[in-house]
């Protein structure tokens, strides 16, 4: 089964529902939003990781709007949290296995405790890697071994972007997992160590505003600087100035 995507500023953005994805084959699943697009403009390794995704989810109202403006296509936002819940339900129905790689031990413990109640049929493994900007070859080997000994159907990676996407792209061929998903902040959301904005804000496509109001010092650059850069490129592309945009 072919995975449906539409090109947006050089990225193959997924354009269907999660239920259409053939979960039986090995897949690398990432997300893209206005901020990650802007970061990838100056980070070739990150850009390569996003572009080489088997599934690149539109995790942001900005991407949904950009797709409508440039391609005339209506697509639905699919957040990392949506992917997580969908796959945990999928595994629960099939008595599958998942592995949480990333974050700190106390966050992983909270995730495991909640997941065991909500998805009792899922076998869960986890590992907290060392907190450092760059992993050594030995770090990578240990992380690979932890995952491969468990052999999960789904590997959830939560190391924050762009670190997680780059790590997955570098190590995917050495990981014994069917689906490998970079989901960042979802670890904290699900563990309850950080709260996602309320559902009414999500429904009104204002999740970005909720996160900005909650963490202005950390989020202001993302939403007030990075996202405008994305829309500038959308308008440049629309006007025919493609040479001003990084598209590989």
FENNOR-V662266 format. One record per residue. N is the residue number from 1. PHI is phi in whole degrees, 0 to 359 (999 if undefined). PSI is psi in degrees with one decimal (NA if undefined). BURIAL is + if it has 24 or more other ideal C-beta (glycine too) atoms within 12 Angstrom, else -. Layout:
BEGIN
n phi psi burial
N PHI PSI BURIAL
N PHI PSI BURIAL
END
This chain:
BEGIN
n phi psi burial
1 999 129.7 -
2 280 136.9 -
3 274 124.2 +
4 280 128.9 -
5 214 160.3 +
6 230 134.9 +
7 289 132.5 -
8 222 108.4 +
9 51 39.6 +
10 92 4.8 +
11 240 136.2 +
12 276 90.6 +
13 275 128.8 +
14 299 137.8 +
15 234 8.7 +
16 240 -162.5 -
17 266 158.7 -
18 299 -27.5 +
19 293 -15.0 -
20 273 -6.9 -
21 280 133.4 +
22 281 93.3 -
23 287 -2.9 +
24 278 -13.0 -
25 248 161.1 -
26 293 128.9 -
27 223 143.9 +
28 251 123.6 +
29 240 122.2 +
30 235 175.2 +
31 235 157.3 +
32 225 139.3 +
33 219 -177.9 +
34 300 -37.1 +
35 290 -47.6 +
36 295 -34.8 +
37 301 -45.6 +
38 292 -42.0 +
39 299 -40.4 +
40 291 -18.1 +
41 298 -31.0 +
42 246 9.1 -
43 230 93.2 -
44 299 -38.5 -
45 295 -39.9 -
46 293 -44.3 +
47 300 -42.6 +
48 297 -42.4 -
49 298 -42.7 +
50 293 -44.5 +
51 292 -26.7 +
52 268 5.8 +
53 299 142.9 +
54 286 -33.9 +
55 223 123.3 +
56 242 103.7 +
57 280 141.9 +
58 280 86.2 +
59 264 65.6 +
60 170 140.4 +
61 298 -29.5 +
62 297 -42.1 +
63 292 -39.9 +
64 299 -44.0 +
65 293 -41.0 +
66 298 -40.3 +
67 297 -40.4 +
68 294 -40.7 -
69 290 -40.0 -
70 266 -34.9 +
71 247 -7.7 +
72 67 22.4 -
73 252 135.6 -
74 266 113.5 -
75 239 162.7 +
76 259 138.8 +
77 296 134.4 +
78 232 105.3 +
79 280 161.8 +
80 303 -34.7 +
81 294 -38.2 +
82 299 -44.0 +
83 299 -44.5 +
84 300 -50.1 +
85 295 -41.1 +
86 302 -47.4 +
87 287 -33.5 +
88 293 -38.3 +
89 297 -44.2 -
90 301 -47.1 +
91 293 -37.2 +
92 297 -38.1 +
93 291 -27.8 -
94 251 6.9 -
95 54 50.0 -
96 269 -170.0 +
97 230 138.8 +
98 229 159.8 +
99 225 131.3 +
100 260 117.7 +
101 242 113.6 +
102 136 -179.4 +
103 61 -166.1 +
104 256 162.3 -
105 302 -41.1 -
106 292 -31.7 -
107 291 -42.7 +
108 296 -38.4 +
109 298 -42.1 -
110 293 -39.3 +
111 297 -47.1 +
112 297 -42.6 +
113 298 -44.5 -
114 291 -42.8 +
115 295 -34.9 +
116 296 -29.0 -
117 279 -41.8 -
118 275 -27.5 -
119 227 69.0 +
120 296 -18.7 -
121 271 -2.1 -
122 266 128.0 +
123 278 133.7 +
124 235 129.7 +
125 239 161.8 +
126 202 159.0 +
127 204 134.4 +
128 259 110.0 +
129 285 164.7 +
130 298 146.6 -
131 272 101.9 -
132 203 154.7 -
133 292 -32.9 -
134 226 131.2 -
135 275 144.7 +
136 279 170.1 -
137 299 -36.9 -
138 292 -40.8 -
139 303 -47.1 +
140 298 -41.4 +
141 297 -43.4 -
142 297 -43.9 -
143 296 -42.8 +
144 299 -44.2 +
145 297 -40.9 -
146 299 -43.2 +
147 290 -47.5 +
148 290 -29.0 -
149 293 -30.3 -
150 273 -30.1 +
151 53 63.7 -
152 285 152.8 +
153 289 -38.2 +
154 229 128.8 +
155 253 117.9 +
156 262 124.9 +
157 248 123.1 +
158 232 81.7 +
159 239 8.6 +
160 72 149.1 +
161 275 147.5 +
162 268 4.3 +
163 303 -45.9 +
164 294 -43.7 +
165 295 -41.0 +
166 293 -40.2 +
167 296 -44.7 +
168 298 -44.2 +
169 297 -35.3 +
170 284 -27.4 +
171 245 -1.3 +
172 302 -35.0 +
173 285 -8.0 -
174 251 8.5 -
175 250 126.7 +
176 268 77.8 +
177 214 148.4 +
178 283 -54.9 +
179 246 133.8 +
180 240 116.1 +
181 239 122.3 +
182 270 113.1 +
183 232 5.9 +
184 44 -113.3 +
185 296 -12.3 +
186 300 -32.4 +
187 303 -48.4 +
188 290 -37.7 +
189 298 -47.8 +
190 289 -35.1 +
191 288 -21.4 +
192 88 7.4 -
193 280 -14.1 -
194 213 140.2 +
195 261 133.8 -
196 286 148.7 +
197 304 156.6 +
198 298 158.0 -
199 299 -33.6 -
200 295 -33.1 -
201 289 -38.9 -
202 297 -43.2 +
203 296 -32.5 -
204 272 10.1 -
205 62 35.2 -
206 244 22.6 -
207 302 -37.2 +
208 300 -38.7 +
209 291 -39.9 +
210 299 -42.4 +
211 290 -34.8 +
212 294 -43.3 +
213 292 -32.9 -
214 283 -39.9 -
215 228 65.9 -
216 299 -37.8 -
217 294 -33.8 -
218 271 -28.8 -
219 258 -12.3 +
220 297 -38.7 -
221 295 -37.6 -
222 299 -48.0 +
223 266 -24.9 +
224 259 -14.5 -
225 242 -53.4 -
226 293 -47.4 +
227 297 -41.0 +
228 301 -34.6 -
229 299 -41.6 +
230 301 -46.6 +
231 291 -31.4 +
232 299 -43.9 +
233 294 -35.6 +
234 300 -45.8 +
235 291 -38.8 -
236 299 -44.3 -
237 297 -43.7 +
238 299 -35.8 -
239 274 -3.1 -
240 96 6.7 -
241 268 60.8 -
242 291 -24.3 -
243 291 -12.0 -
244 271 -0.5 -
245 239 141.6 +
246 287 106.6 +
247 226 116.6 -
248 251 NA -
END
